[in-house]
Amino acid sequence: MLIKRILYYSYEKLLEKEVKKGKLPLHVGLILDGNRRYAKEMGFDDITMGHIEGARKLDDVLKWCAEFDIKIVTIWVLSTENIQRDRGEVEALLKVIEEKIDELSKNQIVKRNGFRIHALGKIEMLPDRLKDAIKRAEELTMRNNNHILNIAVGYGGREEIVEAVKEAIRCKNVENIEEVANNITSDDIAAHLYTCGIPDPDLIIRTSGEVRLSGFLLWQSAYSEFYFCDALWPAFRKIDFLRAIRSYQDRNRRFGK
């Protein structure tokens, strides 16, 4: 075990040195997948323990992002589809999210590195206690200006685009459908996304081995690079994070050209 730890440490330091030489992403999106499978693999009787371990893992990842001066981090913690799961599991998950968001507003990693918290999604559909926790976290961190932590909760990419299109139409001073169709542009829609004013993600990482976005930042990810990692979210290691960054650095971003 000692030799394994030494080798792991040496490899991690080698990766750090390599990554620091390259161009780092400004904005990283993270699909936090695998909490339930982790709970089962660890033999936990309660699936909620996987979500609790996943919430703890976020501290490590925020610390790594701050270390490499990644300015914007967007994490997806609850989709609109997740809310359709077993009621007991959903209520337990919502409680974990509520407690974690409350804790983040006082978290030393968040404070020390100046993370401003911002929630994305259909916040109005969430329980009042969670909405209150989000409001407190946003207010307590609103003066932090070194990094942004976007928390996608009650979020669905298709729903976001639909709502953005509706708002874009409402803002057009036109008299008929044909005029609306002729006047709507991609900039009009982008102006009404949850992430308006925030640069699109350069890199999106998904844990747990699933190779799909599942609706995460569908509009914003048009030119993002993707990295799919086999590690379950609570078991996500710094070397997994560094490998994702290195993979991003090895790619030639063409932005559709």
N, C-alpha and C positions, 0 to 999 in steps of 0.2 A: 504493500500500500504506500509506503514511504517513497519508493522509487517511482510509482505511478504519479504521486503528487508532485514530485520534483520534475518529472517529464512534462506534466500538465502545465506547471508554472513556467517552465522554460519555453514551451510552445506558445503560451499566452503572451509572454514578453516579446517573443520573436514576432508574433502577429501584430502586437501593439506598435512596435518599431516600424514594421512594414506599412501599416495603415496610416501612420502619422506622416509618412512621406507623400501620400497621395491626396487628391482632392476629396474633401469630405462632403457628404450630403448636407444641405441646409435643412431639409424637412424629411423626417422618417415617419412612415405610418406603420403601425403594428397591429396585426390581427392576432389577438391573444387566444389561441385555440389549444384545447387539450386538457383543460382543468378536470373535466369529468373522467376522462380516460386515466389521467394521473391518479385520481382518487381510487379508481378501481385497481390500477397496477400496484398501488401502495397498500392495498388491502383495507382502506378506510371503510367503515360501515356507513358513513354519511358522505354523500357526494359533495356536500357543502364544504367539506374540508379541502377538496381540490380547489374550489373557488377562493378559499381563505389563503391557501398556499400561493395561488396565482396572484392575489392582491399583494402579498408580501414580495413577490418577485419584482413587482413594478419598481420598488425602491432601488433595487440593483440596477435596473435598466435606465432609470432616470439618472443615476450616478454615472453610468457609463456614457450616456448622451452628453451630460455636462462636461465630463472629462475630455470628450472629443469635440466639444463646442458645437454640437448639433442644436441649432437654435429652436426648431419646432418639432415637437413629437405629438403624433396623433394616435391614440389608442382606441380600439373598438372593444367595449366591455359588455354591451348589450344590444342585440339587434331587435328589430320589430318582430322577427320570427321567433326569437328566444322567448318572448312573452307568451307565446302559444304553448309552451311546454307545460308539464305537470305543475299544477298550481302551487303545491308545497315547495317544489324545487325553485320555482320562480320567486316566490316570496323570500326564501332563504337567500337566493342570489341577490335580490334587490337590497336586502339588509346588509349583505357583505359590501355591495357597491356603496351604499349610503355611509357605512362606517369608514370605508376606505377614503371616500371623498372628504369626509369630515376630518379624518386623520391627515390627509394630504395638505389641507389648509394650514396645519400646524407643523408639518413635517420639516425636519431640519435640512434635508436634501433640497426640498422645494424652496425653503427660505434662503439657505446659503447660496444657492445657484440662481435665485431670482426667477423661478418658474411662475408664469401667470396662467391660472387655470381657466379654461373656457369649455363649456359643454356644448356638444353638437347633437341635434336630433329633435325628435318630437317630445320636448320636455313636458309639454302639457299633458301627455298621456301617462306620466310617471306618478307614483304615489306622492302625497304631499310631503312626507318626511324626507324623501329623496330630493324632491324639488327644493325644499328648504336647505338641505345640505349643499346642493349645487350652488344656490344663491349665496350662502355663507362663504363657500370656498372661492367663488368668483370675486366677491367683495373683499375678502381678506387678502387676496393676491393681486388685486387689480393694479397696484403700483409696482409690481415686479416687472422688470423690463429686459431681463437677460435672455429668457427662454419662454416659449409658449408650450403649455401642455393642453392639447385638445382631448377631451374625453367624449367619445361618441357613445351615447347612451340613449336607448330607444331610437336607434338610428337604422335607416334603410336607404341604400343608395338610389333605388328607383323612386321611393317616396320623396327623397330630397329633390330629384330632378323634376318630378311632377309639380311639387310645390313651387320650385323656382320658375318654371314655365308659367304657372298660374299668376304669380306675382309680376313677372315680366309683362304679361298681357294686361294686367290691371294698370300697370304704369304707362301703357301706351295710350296716347290721346288720339285714338282712331275711331272711326264710326262703324266699320263692318269687319267681318271675319277675314275677307280678302286682304284688307289693309293690314290687319294684324299679322297674317301669314307673311306678307311681303316686307314687313318692318321688323320682325323679331330676328335678332342676331344672337350668335353664341355669347357675345359680350353681355347682352341683355340678360341672358339666363345665368351666366356666371356671377353677375352682380347680385343675384338673389339666392345663391347657394349658402349653406351654413358657414362655409369657409371664406366667404367674400373678404378680400383684402389680405388673405394669407396665401403665400406662394404654394403652388401644387407640390405634392410630395415627390421628392427625387427617388426615393427608395421605399418600397413596401415589403415588409417582412411578415410572413405567416408561419407560425409554429404548427407542430403536430403532424406534419407530413401531407396535409391536404394541399392540392395544387389547384386552387381557385380563389377568387376574390370574394365570392358569396355576397356581392353587392356593396363592398367597401369602397367608398370614394370613387364611384364609377366614372363620374365626369372628370374629376381631378386627376385620375390616374392614367389619363390617355398617353402620356409620355413618361410615366414612371418606370423605373426598373423594378423587377420583382425578385424576391429571394424566398424560397420555400424550404423550411428547415424541419427535419424529422423530430427534433426535440419537442416534447410537450411543454406548454408554456411554463408551468412551475419549475421545470427542470432546465429551462433555457439558461445557457452558460455564457460567460463573457467570450469564450472562444467562438461560440455560435454567432454572437453579435459581431465580433471582429471578422469572421468569415463572410458574413453578409455585407459588411462595409467593403471588404477587399473585393468581393464579387462585383459590387457596384463600381468600384474603381477600375476594374478590368474591362468594363464595357465602354463602347464608343456610342455615346448618346447622340442620336441623329434628329430627335424631335420631329419624326415623320418625313424627314428630307431624304 
